Each structure stands twice: as structure tokens, then as C-alpha cells.
Amino acid sequence: MELNICHLYPDVLNLYGDRGNIRCLQQRLLWRGIGCTVTQLPIGEQADLSEFDLFFIGGGQDFEQTLLLEDLSRRKGADIRAAIADGKTFLCICGGYQLLGHSYETADGQTCPLLGIVDFRTVGSHDRLIGNYAFRLDEASGGSVVIGFENHGGRTELGPGVAPLGRVLAGNGNNGRDGGEGVRHLNVYGSYSHGPVLPKNPAFCDELLRNALTRRYGAAELAPLDDRAEHAARAVLLERLHVQE
């Protein structure tokens, strides 16, 4: 077994150690004897996205997102849309998550049209939502508690019938009001959780790997790993956030 991973826009969407998510995916596959190839796809470069099983898009600042619009308008945006429709697995963090919606309106009132793959919109604010936080994944995404770090001015409002990735247990999530965090659409997992999120949350990482392997091979059983160190670190932060698993 093997997975082909595509890291989209590593040159500009790389805040807060987000590329560490790629390393975590690789390592948890390696420990299980599963092959893994990672391809970086920066601005201006093209590839056949149908060859990949799992995609990662990290976070960036508002001006960095605008740099991507021209590149997305050529071919890559249509290719991303096709890959999502085909059921490929995507992990999209912060700015990468926001790119999937209809638009981003900056705090100064400038509206940037985005991919419009998922029905949601984001409006920026000069007041940022910052800090360690926790949320529980919906059962469709594994049901585990995810801990991470959020730092975003955008307030995301999901459209009718669009499901959040999980429910906030401590912190703010999508907008600090409705209790939702991120988005789950087909096999897309969108979240505001930096950190990087996956090393702190082995169950979430395995959920993504299992999803991608099942999409490719029809079924996937992941051998258990020794995650005692990860769980000990999680216990410290969960206690600080007054959250129980």
C-alpha cells in the first residue's frame, strides 16, 4: 500500500508550522510500513491532480491569499474542484480552508471571490480570534477531541445544510458565535487549527489516512501505534483548557 500526497502552495501558505502536518502524515505511514510520496505544488506549477490521494493546503495572511487568485483562475482551481468532486481527501487549514468558500471580505471591505466549492463565506475583522482551543469532531469524522491553536481575523459562516468539522469545546472556531469549527464536505476537512494540528492529534491524523487509503483501496485497517507521548502532551493542554476527552 502507498499514498501520494500533494502539498499545495507550500511557498505562500505555510504559517505557524503547518507544513509539520505533512511530516506527521509521512511518519505515521512509515511506522506502519506504508509507502508515501510527497509532491510540492507551488504557484505557477501544474500537475495531474488525479494522481494524488491526499492534499494539504496550509494557512496564510490575507495578502498571500490574493496572490493565489490568478494561479487558481488558470487551471489549478478547476483541478482542485474536480479532485474534491472525485472524493479525494483534503486537509485545509485557515487560509487554505477559506479558499474553498465563495468569498473573503477583508476588514476594510474589499471582497475577493474564491473557489466557491463549498457553500460558505468569510468576513474579516480587525479583532482576531487567538489562542489554544479544542473541538470535538463530528462522528462522521471520527468523533475525537482535537486541540490546536487559532489565530484568524476571518469569521466564517457556513451555508444552510453545510456541516462543520466539529463543535467547539473551548475557544472560538469559525466565528466565535455558533459553536461550529471548520467544515466537512465530502472528503474535505477544513479547520482553523494551526500548530501544526496533526502531531497533537494522532486520532485525527489517522482519520485522514484511513479516509485516503479507503478511497484508493476500498478498505483500510491501520495498525495501532504507541501514542503515549502524544496523549501525555494532550492531557496537559486539555487540563489547561478544562476540556475532557
C-alpha positions in Angstrom: 0.0 0.0 0.0 1.1 3.6 -0.6 -0.3 7.1 -0.7 0.6 10.0 -2.9 0.3 13.3 -1.1 0.2 16.8 -2.7 1.2 19.8 -0.7 -0.5 22.7 -2.4 1.1 26.2 -2.2 3.9 25.5 0.3 5.6 28.7 -0.9 2.9 31.0 0.5 0.5 29.1 2.7 2.9 28.0 5.4 2.1 29.8 8.7 2.5 28.5 12.2 4.3 25.3 11.4 1.5 24.0 9.2 3.9 22.1 7.0 4.5 19.9 10.0 1.2 18.2 9.1 2.9 16.7 6.1 5.7 15.3 8.2 3.2 13.8 10.6 1.3 12.1 7.8 4.5 10.7 6.4 5.8 9.4 9.7 2.6 7.6 10.7 2.6 5.9 7.3 6.3 5.0 7.6 5.8 3.5 11.1 3.2 1.2 9.6 5.3 0.2 6.5 3.0 2.1 4.1 4.7 3.9 1.3 4.4 7.7 0.9 5.4 10.2 -1.8 5.0 13.9 -1.2 4.9 16.4 -4.1 5.0 20.1 -3.5 3.0 22.3 -5.9 3.8 26.0 -5.6 2.4 28.9 -7.5 2.9 28.6 -11.3 3.4 24.8 -11.3 0.9 22.3 -12.6 0.4 18.6 -12.1 -2.2 16.0 -12.8 -4.1 16.1 -9.5 -5.9 12.8 -10.3 -2.6 11.1 -9.4 -2.8 12.1 -5.8 -4.7 10.6 -2.9 -4.4 13.2 -0.2 -4.0 17.0 -0.4 -2.8 19.6 2.1 -3.4 23.3 1.9 -2.0 25.4 4.8 -2.7 28.9 6.2 -1.5 32.3 5.1 -2.2 36.0 5.5 -4.9 37.9 3.6 -2.4 39.4 1.0 -1.0 35.9 0.4 -4.4 34.6 -0.4 -4.8 37.3 -3.1 -1.5 36.1 -4.7 -3.2 32.8 -5.4 -6.3 34.0 -7.2 -4.6 34.4 -10.6 -3.0 31.0 -10.3 -6.3 29.4 -9.3 -8.1 31.1 -12.2 -5.9 29.4 -14.8 -6.3 25.7 -14.3 -5.5 24.7 -10.7 -8.8 25.9 -9.3 -10.7 23.7 -11.7 -8.4 20.8 -11.0 -8.9 21.2 -7.2 -12.7 21.3 -7.8 -12.5 18.1 -9.8 -10.4 16.3 -7.2 -12.8 17.2 -4.4 -15.8 16.1 -6.5 -13.9 12.8 -7.2 -13.7 12.1 -3.4 -10.1 12.8 -2.8 -9.1 13.6 0.8 -8.2 17.2 1.6 -6.9 18.8 4.8 -7.2 22.6 4.5 -6.1 24.9 7.3 -7.1 28.5 7.9 -6.4 30.4 4.7 -6.5 27.1 2.8 -9.9 26.4 4.3 -11.2 29.9 3.5 -10.1 29.4 -0.2 -12.8 26.8 -0.6 -15.7 29.2 0.1 -17.4 31.7 -2.1 -15.6 34.8 -1.0 -13.4 36.6 1.6 -14.4 40.1 2.6 -11.4 41.9 4.2 -11.8 44.1 7.3 -11.5 47.1 5.0 -14.4 46.0 2.9 -12.7 44.5 -0.2 -14.3 41.3 -1.4 -12.2 38.6 -3.0 -14.0 35.9 -4.9 -12.7 32.5 -4.1 -13.2 28.9 -5.4 -16.8 28.5 -4.3 -16.5 24.8 -3.9 -18.3 24.7 -0.5 -21.2 27.0 0.5 -19.7 29.4 3.0 -18.4 32.9 3.2 -15.8 34.6 5.4 -15.7 38.2 6.5 -12.6 39.7 8.0 -12.3 41.7 11.2 -9.6 43.8 12.8 -10.2 41.9 16.0 -8.5 38.5 15.8 -9.6 35.2 17.5 -6.4 33.9 19.1 -5.4 31.2 21.4 -5.3 27.5 22.2 -8.7 25.8 21.7 -10.4 22.5 21.4 -13.3 21.0 19.5 -14.9 17.6 19.1 -15.1 16.1 15.6 -18.5 15.0 14.4 -19.0 11.2 14.4 -18.6 11.2 10.6 -15.0 12.5 11.1 -14.1 10.1 13.9 -15.6 11.8 17.0 -12.2 12.6 18.7 -11.3 15.8 20.5 -8.9 18.0 18.5 -6.7 20.5 20.2 -5.0 23.3 18.2 -4.1 27.0 18.0 -6.3 29.5 16.3 -5.3 33.0 15.0 -7.7 34.4 12.5 -9.5 37.6 11.8 -12.0 35.9 9.5 -15.4 35.0 10.6 -16.7 32.1 8.6 -20.5 31.5 8.2 -21.5 28.1 6.7 -24.4 27.9 4.3 -27.6 26.0 5.0 -27.0 22.3 5.2 -23.2 22.6 5.3 -21.8 20.6 8.3 -19.0 21.9 10.5 -16.0 19.7 11.1 -16.8 19.7 14.8 -18.2 21.6 17.8 -16.1 24.0 19.9 -15.4 22.9 23.5 -13.1 25.8 24.3 -12.2 28.8 22.2 -13.9 30.3 19.2 -13.9 28.2 16.0 -15.5 29.5 12.8 -16.9 32.8 14.2 -17.0 32.7 18.0 -20.8 32.7 18.0 -22.4 29.5 16.7 -20.1 26.9 18.2 -19.1 25.4 14.9 -15.5 24.7 13.9 -14.3 24.2 10.4 -16.2 22.4 7.6 -16.7 18.8 6.5 -17.7 18.4 2.8 -17.4 15.1 1.0 -13.8 14.1 2.0 -12.7 17.7 2.7 -11.6 18.5 6.3 -11.4 22.3 6.8 -10.2 23.8 10.1 -8.7 26.9 11.7 -6.4 24.8 13.7 -2.7 25.7 13.3 0.0 24.2 15.5 0.5 22.1 13.4 -2.7 20.2 14.2 -1.9 16.6 13.3 1.1 15.8 15.6 -1.1 16.9 18.6 -4.0 14.8 17.4 -3.0 11.3 16.3 -6.6 10.1 16.0 -7.4 12.9 13.6 -4.3 12.2 11.6 -5.3 8.5 11.3 -8.8 9.5 10.3 -7.3 11.3 7.3 -5.0 8.5 6.4 -7.8 5.9 6.7 -10.1 8.0 4.6 -7.5 8.4 1.8 -6.5 4.7 1.9 -10.1 3.6 1.8 -10.7 5.9 -1.2 -7.8 4.3 -3.0 -8.0 0.7 -2.0 -11.7 0.2 -0.9 -10.8 -0.6 2.7 -8.1 0.2 5.2 -7.0 -1.1 8.6 -4.4 0.9 10.4 -2.1 -0.9 12.9 -2.2 0.8 16.3 0.9 2.9 17.2 2.5 3.8 20.5 1.0 7.3 21.1 1.7 7.6 24.8 3.9 10.6 24.4 1.3 12.4 22.3 -1.5 11.6 24.7 0.6 12.8 27.7 1.1 16.1 25.9 -2.5 16.4 25.0 -3.5 15.8 28.7 -1.6 18.8 29.8 -3.3 21.2 27.3 -6.7 19.6 27.8 -6.4 20.3 31.5 -5.4 23.9 30.9 -8.5 24.3 28.6 -10.7 22.5 31.2 -11.8 20.0 28.5 -12.3 16.3 28.9 -11.7 13.7 26.1 
